[in-house]
Amino acid sequence: MRAVEHSGPAVVGTGHDPSRPEAVRAPIDEVVDDLCASVFTSLRRRDQREKGKQYVRGLLATRGRKSIRNIAAQIGSPAADQSLHHFIANSTWDWKPIRASLAQYLEAAAPLTAWVVQPMAIPKSGGHSVGVGRRLDPRLGQMFHGQQAFGLWFTSEEVVSPVSWRLFLPDLAPEEEIDPGGAPEAAQSETLEECAATTVLDTVRQWGMPKRPVLLDGQGVRTSTMTDRFAQAGLPVIAGVNAATQLRVADPALPGYGAGALPAREILQSVTALRRPAEWFDPARSMMRRSSLVVAVLVMLPNQPPTRLSPLLLMGEWSDPRRLPSRLWLTDLTRAHCGSLLRLTKQVRRVSLAASHSIQDVGLRDFAGRSLHGWHRHVTMASVAHAAWSLSRPSQSAPAPCYASAP
């Protein structure tokens, strides 16, 4: 009887290159200047590029809520309020090329380790902003009134920063569907799962970025239903799953084989004797070494789609060996070691930590207008500000996680 701990070929993520300039330690004013000069090249007019840099500086310098009025007050220009409002809410510039340029800039500064899809709840008291309604916060598993968005986060050894966003719009009105390029953001109502997947697929495939694993924190989202979409796109995926997720054991040597669909927690509890310790680095404790028990089992989805003939890997992590597994993950990286997979999943923890410290500081939740276009432009500028914040912080790097190519 055995669990999966494959020793097949694994690819090591790119490590720190001593020849690269230490942009992560540069003063933030210098980082903002260089970053804005690079990512705002798609803005055709010089005044738009200057306005963009002004907005980014305002997001970083303004205390409290990052409303356009407060940013204008920080700038100190009597005409800034109206001009910044027009730049965000009423202008016609396209945010998509800026997001692509931002991801490419970060890749050049600190090569990508993994993409992380992170939900962001935006509480709203009113009902007039686009996408406002009674929503589920996937991270907390609680209902709230407001907007629900998904961010695509770039993670590397030195940098953690969002680069793209999608607002969950289950009841999208026709006049709100069209983006500046004339293409619909959503042709029809979508589920939370579809919104999370599209956040990645509609952006990464068009940016010319290296294919790296996509991590999805599945609290409150049925991530097991999305794995095939990523497989078709050639993107490896590691998805957090609920303990009750139904799966079939695919290894004849393990308990539960041939028993049909079983809860993921039950599958893992049947092989606890095969758990092994694995080390990881805790971003919440200055990359202190920690250890968890892990085990992985080859599984199949209950109704395996014909496009996916290979099994998946169900991995469980125990922070306390006497309790139930603390986290469960489903991945198509079936040739990777459990320890390498565990360390890669901690990119989700890095993103959650960065978001908890910085989302308020750069105003990602602070757009107060009703326009879908305005929301996209604001979070794009806030993402640029966040990247400058991340690049200017002293690096607290752990060894780059290892991962295997998709099967």
ABEGO torsion letter per residue (X at the ends): XBBBBBABBBBBBBBBBAABBBAAABBAAAAAAAAAAAAAAABABAAAAAAAAAAAAAAAABBEBBBAAAAAAAAGBAAAAAAAAAAAAABABBAAAAAAAAAAAAAAABBBABBBBBBBBBBBABAABBGBEBBBBAAAGBBBBEBBBBBBBBBBAABBBBABBBBBBABBBAAAABBAAGBBABABBBBAAAAAAAAAAAAAAAAGBBBBBBBBBABGBBAAAAAAAAAAAGBBBBBBBBAABBBBBABAABBGBGAEBBBAAAAAAAAAAABBBBBBBBAAAGGBBBBBBBBBBBBBBABBBAABABBBBBBBBBABAABBBABBBBBABAABBAAAAAAAAAAAAAAAAAAAAAAAAAGAAABABABAAAAAAAAAAAAAAAAAAAAABBBBBBBBBBBBBBX
